[in-house]
Amino acid sequence: MIYGTDYHVHTTYSDGKREPEAYIEAALKLGLREIGFSDHLNPGGGPLKWCMAHDRLPLYAEHILRLKREHKDIAVRLGLEIDYLPNIEEVTERIIRSFPFDYIIGSVHYLGEETVDLDPEFFIGKDINLIYENYFNLVCEAASTGLFDIIGHPDFVRINCHCPESDITHLYSMMASAFEIHDVAFELNTNGRNKPLHDFYPDRQYLHLFAEHGVPVTVNSDAHFPERVGQYYPEAYDLLKRAGYREMAVFSGRERFMIPF
């Protein structure tokens, strides 16, 4: 039986729809061994409705830490999904060091002042090839900071099906190489199946590149509803096995451990 984990779920502390307890209940029903909370936080602050306000972070951390103490039937992990924003790494690092996190997910949502999931506004009148190059470069830059344990939905720019016509294998090779060099894991994020993309992140046809580079992987749902915890996991693990993976990364206290599956 696979040692099931889900490290990417969102609660009412950010843009999730239920309290943390509901996600634990869902994870227990699925037989998961670990459930990790990673509510959105933007290190630059601002009135972002999908992100946790910075002054709520202590309350969030204490809530999850209390659940961790209370639950012996499942390992509860304290995480955070932080936007990677260039030039404010010191702010990000200070946030990360403020609480005893088990892992940190670093995600790229922004190119400049806009998020790449604005459709169709973001892509209108722009060079799709250049957008992809800039996005992948920024993800590699995030990996190079050493701030993050997991890179979230590494090719999130695909969310609304705007894809270059040219071959972009080199971008995935670059990304896999950067993850290897900087010793960071990535997630196979199943929530893309609920988006216009209707598929996982990253693109399944390039998973073998990450395996060839020995990049550690986790399977995460990016659930914003308890009903989506562990969603599409059998397919996700099958894809990883076919790509060459035989083990997955688990985290505790910012340390990574590898478990066969």
Sequence and secondary structure as in RCSB ss.txt:
>XXXX:A:sequence
MIYGTDYHVHTTYSDGKREPEAYIEAALKLGLREIGFSDHLNPGGGPLKWCMAHDRLPLYAEHILRLKREHKDIA
VRLGLEIDYLPNIEEVTERIIRSFPFDYIIGSVHYLGEETVDLDPEFFIGKDINLIYENYFNLVCEAASTGLFDI
IGHPDFVRINCHCPESDITHLYSMMASAFEIHDVAFELNTNGRNKPLHDFYPDRQYLHLFAEHGVPVTVNSDAHF
PERVGQYYPEAYDLLKRAGYREMAVFSGRERFMIPF
>XXXX:A:secstr
    EEEEE  TTTT SS HHHHHHHHHHHT SEEEE  EE TT S  TTS  GGGHHHHHHHHHHHHHH SSSE
EEE  EEE  TT HHHHHHHHTTS  S  EEE  EETTEETT TTGGGTTS HHHHHHHHHHHHHHHHHTS  SE
E STTGGGTT    SS  HHHHHHHHHHHHHTT EEEEEGGGGGSTT S BS GGGHHHHHHTT  EEEE  BSS
GGGTTTTHHHHHHHHHHHT  EEEEEETTEEEEEE 
